[in-house]
Amino acid sequence: MERWLRAKTVAEILDYKDLDAVRAIMRQMVHMENPLRVTERTLEEWIAQRVYRPAGVPVKARGKTSIAEGRIPRRRNGKLEAI
């Protein structure tokens, strides 16, 4: 069973002091209203979408692994080098 988190708990996890800002963030996620709650998994996914991953580090997204997109390829003598 999923654990439902309140705004105060989410604020502690995200290190926010303004509960109004935390409530606005929670409404960006899949949530439940009256009382406002989000699941742990939803919060983890929301955080993972906003975390920077360096190029070359595999990303686990829906069971697939991929290399960071938008990476600048290496060049030697004006030609692309296979990596």
N, C-alpha and C positions, 0 to 999 in steps of 0.2 A: 504494500500500500504506500502510495506517495505521501510525503509529508508536505503539508501546506504551510507556507511562510507568511507571516504578517509583515506590514510595512516596517515596523520597528526592527524586526529580525533582518529584513533585506537591507535596511539602512546600516546595520552593524556589519553585514557582509561586504557591502559596497563602500563602507567607510564614509557615509553621508550623514550630516547632522540635520539637514532640512527635510522633514518628512513630506512636505508638499512636493518637493522635487522627486523623492523616492516614489511617491504615489503616481506621479506622471510617468516615471520610468516603468513602473509595474504595469501601467495601462498599455504600454507598447508591447508587452509580452502577452502570451495567452494567459488569461487571468479569470478570476471569479469575482464578481461584484457583490456587495452587501453580505458579508464583510469582504473587503478587498484582500484577496489572497493569490499567491502564485505557487506553483510546485517547485521543489528543489531542482528537478530536471529542466524545467523551463528556464529557471534562473541560470543554471549552468550553461545552457545553450545560448542564452542571451549574452552572457559574459564571453563565451567562446567566439561569438561572431564579432566581438569588438576588441579582441586581443590580437596584437601584432605577432605574426609568425615570420621568422626569417626565411629567406629563400632556401629551398632545398630540404626543408623540414616537412615530412609528410603530414598531410591534414586528414584526419579521420572524419569524413563527412558521409553519413548514410552508408557506412560499410565500405566506402571506396577510399583509396589513398591517392593523392595527387600532389604535384609539386606546385609551389606558389606561382601564380600567374603574374604576368607583367614584368617578368625578370629580363634584364638586359643580357643578351648573349655575349659570349667572349668573342673577340676578334683578334686575329693575328695577321699582320701584313694586309689589312683591309678585307680579309676573308673570314667568314664565320667558322668557328672551330666547333667540331662535334664534341659534346660533353658526355 
